[in-house]
Structures are given as C-alpha cells and as structure tokens.
Amino acid sequence: MGIGFIIYLAIFGLVVGALARLALPGPDPMGILATIGLGLAGAFIGGIVAHLLIGTAGGIIFSILGAILLLYLYRRFVQHRPLTRN
C-alpha cells in the first residue's frame, strides 16, 4: 500500500462525504477529516449494500447513498435533531 493509494482514498472520501453533506440540508459542524471519514464509511456501507443487492461493487452512487444514510443516522441519534430545522 503506497502513499498514492492513501492520497486516493483521502480524495475519494472527501468527495463522497462532501456530496453527502450537500445532499442533506442543514448545518454540519464537521471538519475535513470528519468529512473524509464520513465518505470512506459511506463507501464501505454502500459497497456492502451493493454487493447484497446486485452482487457487484456499487461505485460512487452507492458510496454517496451510504454516506447520506450515515449522516442522517448521525443527525438523528447523536445530535438528536430532525433532518431539517423547523
């Protein structure tokens, strides 16, 4: 595992995490490392779901959907707030 692969993972996680944060309305007080972590965890969850549903890797779509799901669950159960502010 080289440094190039680690840089690729960081950029991929940042893109997926940022797109997930853009997809859900509302403020998210998280930094760049948390966004990368959200993206990588979402890619992991999305990959598992894609493998179970279609039998192959899901790519960026399932990665973003997994990150959106994790962000929603984080807001709901950790921050104890709804999806949008009323």
QUIWOCOR-V952708 format. One record per backbone hydrogen bond with DSSP energy under -1.0 kcal/mol. NH is the residue of the N-H (numbers start at 1). CO is the residue of the C=O. If there is no record, write none. Layout:
{{NH:CO} {NH:CO}}
This chain:
{{6:2} {7:3} {8:4} {9:5} {10:6} {11:7} {12:8} {13:9} {14:10} {15:11} {16:12} {17:13} {18:14} {19:15} {20:16} {21:17} {22:18} {23:19} {24:20} {30:28} {35:31} {36:32} {37:33} {38:34} {39:35} {40:36} {41:37} {42:38} {43:39} {44:40} {45:41} {46:42} {47:43} {48:44} {49:45} {50:46} {51:47} {52:48} {53:49} {54:50} {63:59} {64:60} {65:61} {66:62} {67:63} {68:64} {69:65} {70:66} {71:67} {72:68} {73:69} {74:70} {75:71} {76:72} {77:73} {78:74} {79:74} {81:75}}
